[in-house]
Every structure is written in C-alpha cells, then in structure tokens.
C-alpha cells in the first residue's frame, strides 16, 4: 500500500486540506493510507470540523516532527521534507502540497520503484543560475548532470533535472547507511542550507536539494505525467485538459476554473455529509470562494 500525506499548519492550510481530503477520498476511497501532519504548535487549535472530516475519511493526524538540527533561518517549505523523513510502514509514500485537488482516480504504479523517485518537472527555471548549481554539486564532489529534462511551462525549456516539489512519490526502503530517501533528502538540504555559499536558496531549497540527493546517492528519477501535478497558476481552462491532481497555488486561481472549483465543493459535500459540510463551509467558505486572480504566482517567478 502507498501512503498519501500532506501538511496542515494554520487556517489557510486547514481550508485547503478539507477540499484535498474530500477529493482524494471521493476518487480513491480506501486504496491509499492518508496522513495529515500537523505542526505541534497548531495541533491544540486544529479546527474541530476539519478533525471530524479527517476521522470520517480515515485520515490519520500526526504531529510534524521537530528537526534535530534547525534550518539556517526559518524555512516553512522545509516542513514537507520533515514530514517526508518521518517513518511510515508502507512501501511507498506520495507527498502532496495541500493546495491541490484530486480530480480523477490516481494511478501511481509507474512511479513506484525501489531506487527512484517519481516527479513532475518544474514549470520554469526558477533557480536558473548554472554557476550556483555547479557550486552545489561540486560541494558534494559531484559533476554537473549531463541529462536534461523539458520544463512544463512558458517556453518549455530544456534544463538540468529540476522538479516541482508539490508532488513526490518515493520508496520507504533504506537506500544508504540505513537511511531512507527522505532522510537523505533532509540531510542534503541541511548541508546546502548551512554550508554551500549560493544565493537565493529560499524558497527553492527543497527543489534544489531534491535532484542533488538523487545524484549523491545513485538514485534515479521517473518523470511523471504532468496530469499528476497540473499547475493552473496564470492558466485558463482549455478543452482537453485532463488532470489527476490540480495544483492551484492560490484560491484566486481556482476561481478561474469554476467547473473544477464547483466539483470540489460537490465532492466535499458528498463526503462530509449534510451535517458536517455546512459547518466546514461556514468556517472556510470565505477562502474557498475567493475572487479570481490573474497575476503570476511565486512559483512562476524566475530567479535572477
């Protein structure tokens, strides 16, 4: 079995988690194990309606692990790495950013390997300076990768292996020195953060350290279909789009896809039931129904 997990930390992520959970269960039922990692400081204040939905859907609540060594400076994006490094007793795990919706039954079979990680290419060269990349790889005694992937957005440029960290499917087996992939990813990210003198590590440290971890420990990557991490930021609906996981980034972008937005509400209503859904909507509806947004999101920004 595969575990699907995500992060809940504060009101905004609670609102996202409610729709994500409902969409996952609507399309996949009990085919997967589900875990929501909650920051310890937030757990006492976890919204009771969301907690009720999680119980109803069989989603386990776990406390987000505290790091043994802190980041060089605060890095909320690093919570996904901390959660990934926590132990789970399934063969594979799938991390999802909380700002996503499941829009079809998930097919993960082609992404599950003992020594590879399933990923979707990043949309743009958000961390584009090759001299920085060379400095990072060199710090670990590694040559720059010779392979290239095609990025997903704008001009679909060819670039170094560089992946969107909103969806990552990885094995839970030990890879090196008794450590699993996610623990090695955490170690690598910490080294880059504390020891490698390159600029603009934030917010991209998770995505910078991911391909470096793979090369450092002789792992491979499997390029997933864009349908599994389909970014809609700054993108209008087009006939023929058929995502499995819709990555909306901000509520205003979801508002630009009204059919998908309404489907998410309908699924949440069906999964939560007549008693619980109105309480969820009363709590989170102000965010769910945000006004449309057309400006670029941070993930579309290209680093200098």
C-alpha positions in Angstrom: 0.0 0.0 0.0 1.0 3.6 -0.6 0.6 6.4 2.0 -0.5 9.9 0.8 0.5 12.7 3.1 0.3 16.4 3.3 0.9 19.3 5.8 -1.7 21.2 7.9 -0.4 24.3 9.6 -2.8 27.1 10.3 -6.1 28.3 9.0 -5.2 28.6 5.3 -3.8 25.1 5.1 -6.9 23.8 7.0 -9.1 25.2 4.3 -7.0 23.6 1.6 -6.8 20.3 3.5 -10.6 20.0 3.7 -11.0 20.0 0.0 -7.9 17.9 -0.7 -9.1 15.2 1.7 -12.6 15.1 0.3 -11.3 14.9 -3.3 -8.8 12.2 -2.6 -11.4 10.0 -0.8 -14.1 10.7 -3.4 -11.9 9.4 -6.2 -9.8 6.8 -4.4 -11.8 5.6 -1.4 -9.5 3.4 0.8 -7.0 2.4 -1.9 -4.4 4.5 0.0 -3.5 5.3 3.6 -3.8 9.0 4.3 -1.8 11.1 6.9 -2.1 14.8 7.7 1.0 16.2 9.5 0.0 19.0 11.9 2.6 21.4 13.4 2.8 20.8 17.2 2.0 24.5 17.9 -1.1 24.3 15.8 -2.4 20.9 16.9 -4.3 22.2 20.0 -6.2 24.7 17.8 -6.9 22.3 14.9 -10.4 23.1 13.6 -12.8 20.6 15.1 -14.8 20.4 11.8 -11.7 19.5 9.9 -10.7 17.0 12.5 -14.2 15.4 12.2 -13.8 15.2 8.4 -10.4 13.5 8.8 -11.9 10.9 11.2 -14.8 10.4 8.8 -12.3 9.8 5.9 -9.8 7.7 7.8 -7.1 10.3 7.7 -4.6 9.9 10.5 -3.4 13.0 12.3 0.3 13.0 13.1 2.4 15.7 14.7 5.0 17.2 12.3 8.5 16.1 13.6 10.7 18.6 15.1 14.1 18.9 13.3 17.2 17.6 15.1 19.1 20.4 13.5 17.3 23.7 12.6 17.4 25.4 9.2 19.9 28.2 8.9 16.9 30.6 9.0 13.2 29.9 9.1 12.0 27.8 6.1 8.3 26.8 6.2 8.7 25.0 2.8 11.0 22.6 4.7 8.1 21.1 6.6 7.4 18.8 3.6 11.0 17.5 4.0 10.5 16.9 7.7 7.2 15.2 7.1 8.7 13.0 4.3 11.6 12.0 6.6 9.1 10.7 9.3 8.7 6.9 9.3 5.7 5.2 7.6 5.2 1.5 7.3 4.1 1.3 3.6 6.3 0.5 0.7 6.0 4.0 -0.9 4.7 7.4 0.0 3.3 10.2 -2.0 3.7 13.8 -0.8 1.2 16.3 -2.0 1.2 20.1 -1.4 -2.0 20.9 0.4 -3.1 23.4 -2.3 -4.1 20.6 -4.6 -7.3 18.8 -5.6 -7.6 15.2 -6.8 -9.7 15.2 -10.0 -9.5 11.5 -11.0 -8.5 8.2 -9.6 -4.8 8.1 -9.0 -2.5 5.7 -10.9 0.9 5.6 -9.3 2.1 2.2 -10.4 4.5 3.5 -13.0 6.1 5.8 -10.3 6.9 3.2 -7.7 10.5 1.9 -7.8 12.9 0.7 -5.2 15.6 3.2 -6.2 13.8 6.0 -8.0 11.6 8.9 -7.1 8.5 9.9 -9.2 8.4 13.6 -10.0 7.0 16.2 -12.4 9.4 18.7 -14.0 9.2 22.2 -12.6 7.4 24.7 -14.8 10.1 27.3 -15.2 13.8 27.8 -14.4 13.0 29.5 -11.1 16.6 28.6 -9.9 18.4 29.2 -13.2 22.0 30.2 -12.4 24.2 27.4 -13.6 27.2 28.6 -11.7 25.2 28.2 -8.5 24.2 24.7 -9.5 27.8 23.8 -10.3 28.9 25.1 -6.8 26.2 23.0 -5.1 27.1 19.8 -7.0 30.8 20.4 -6.5 30.4 20.8 -2.8 29.4 17.1 -2.7 32.2 16.1 -5.1 29.7 15.6 -8.0 29.9 16.7 -11.6 27.1 18.6 -13.1 24.4 16.3 -14.6 24.6 15.7 -18.3 21.0 14.7 -18.6 18.3 17.3 -19.4 14.6 17.4 -18.9 11.9 19.6 -20.5 10.3 22.0 -18.1 6.5 22.3 -18.2 5.6 26.0 -18.5 6.3 29.1 -20.6 8.8 28.1 -23.3 9.2 24.5 -22.1 12.9 24.9 -22.0 15.4 22.1 -21.6 17.2 22.3 -18.2 19.1 20.4 -15.6 17.0 17.8 -13.6 14.7 20.2 -11.7 11.4 19.1 -10.3 8.3 20.7 -8.7 8.2 19.5 -5.1 4.5 19.7 -4.8 4.1 16.0 -5.8 6.8 13.4 -5.0 6.4 9.7 -4.9 9.2 7.9 -3.2 10.2 4.5 -1.8 10.3 3.9 2.0 13.1 1.3 1.9 16.6 2.1 3.1 18.9 3.5 0.4 22.2 4.2 2.1 23.7 3.8 5.7 20.3 2.6 7.0 18.6 5.8 5.8 15.6 6.2 3.5 15.4 8.6 0.6 13.6 11.3 2.5 16.1 11.2 5.4 18.9 11.6 2.8 17.0 14.5 1.2 16.8 16.1 4.6 20.5 15.7 5.2 21.3 17.1 1.8 19.1 20.1 2.2 20.6 20.9 5.6 24.1 20.7 4.1 23.2 23.0 1.3 21.5 25.4 3.6 24.3 25.6 6.2 27.4 25.0 4.1 27.1 25.9 0.4 27.6 29.6 -0.4 25.0 30.3 -3.0 22.3 33.0 -3.1 18.5 32.7 -3.2 18.1 29.3 -1.6 14.7 30.3 -0.5 12.0 29.4 -1.3 13.6 26.8 -3.7 15.9 24.8 -1.3 13.5 21.8 -1.4 13.7 21.7 -5.2 17.4 22.5 -5.3 18.3 19.7 -2.9 16.0 17.1 -4.5 18.0 16.3 -7.7 21.2 16.7 -5.8 20.1 14.0 -3.3 19.3 11.6 -6.2 22.7 12.1 -7.8 24.5 12.0 -4.5 23.1 8.5 -3.6 22.9 7.0 -7.0 19.1 7.2 -7.3 17.1 7.8 -10.4 14.0 9.8 -11.2 10.9 8.8 -13.0 9.2 11.6 -14.9 5.5 11.5 -14.1 2.8 12.7 -16.4 2.0 16.4 -15.8 -1.5 15.2 -15.0 -0.3 14.3 -11.5 0.9 17.9 -10.7 -1.1 20.1 -13.1 -0.4 23.7 -12.2 -3.1 26.2 -13.1 -1.5 29.4 -11.9 -1.9 32.0 -14.6 -3.6 29.4 -16.8 -7.1 29.4 -18.1 -9.1 26.2 -18.7 -8.5 24.6 -22.1 -10.6 21.9 -23.7 -8.8 18.5 -23.4 -7.1 19.2 -20.0 -7.4 16.0 -18.0 -5.5 16.4 -14.7 -5.4 13.8 -11.9 -4.1 16.3 -9.4 -4.9 20.0 -9.9 -2.3 22.3 -8.3 -4.0 25.7 -7.8 -1.4 27.5 -5.6 -3.8 30.3 -4.7 -7.6 30.3 -4.2 -8.0 33.0 -6.9 -6.5 30.7 -9.5 -9.0 28.0 -8.6 -11.8 30.6 -9.1 -10.6 30.8 -12.7 -11.6 27.2 -13.1 -15.2 27.3 -11.9 -16.1 23.8 -13.1 -13.3 22.3 -11.1 -14.0 24.5 -8.2 -17.7 23.5 -8.1 -16.7 19.8 -8.4 -14.5 20.2 -5.3 -17.4 21.7 -3.4 -19.8 19.0 -4.5 -17.3 16.2 -3.6 -16.7 17.8 -0.2 -20.5 18.0 0.4 -20.9 14.3 -0.6 -18.0 13.1 1.5 -18.6 15.2 4.6 -22.4 14.7 4.7 -25.3 17.0 5.3 -24.4 17.6 8.9 -20.7 18.4 8.6 -20.4 20.1 5.3 -22.3 23.3 6.2 -20.1 23.7 9.2 -17.0 23.3 7.0 -18.3 25.9 4.5 -19.2 28.3 7.3 -15.6 28.1 8.5 -13.7 28.0 5.3 -16.1 29.3 2.6 -14.5 32.8 2.6 -11.3 31.3 1.3 -12.8 28.7 -0.9 -14.8 31.3 -2.8 -12.0 33.9 -3.3 -12.2 36.3 -6.2 -10.4 35.3 -9.5 -6.7 36.1 -9.7 -4.7 36.7 -12.8 -1.3 37.9 -11.6 1.7 35.5 -11.7 2.3 33.4 -8.6 5.7 32.9 -6.8 6.2 29.6 -8.5 6.2 31.4 -11.8 8.9 33.8 -10.8 12.2 33.4 -12.4 15.3 33.9 -10.2 17.8 36.4 -11.2 
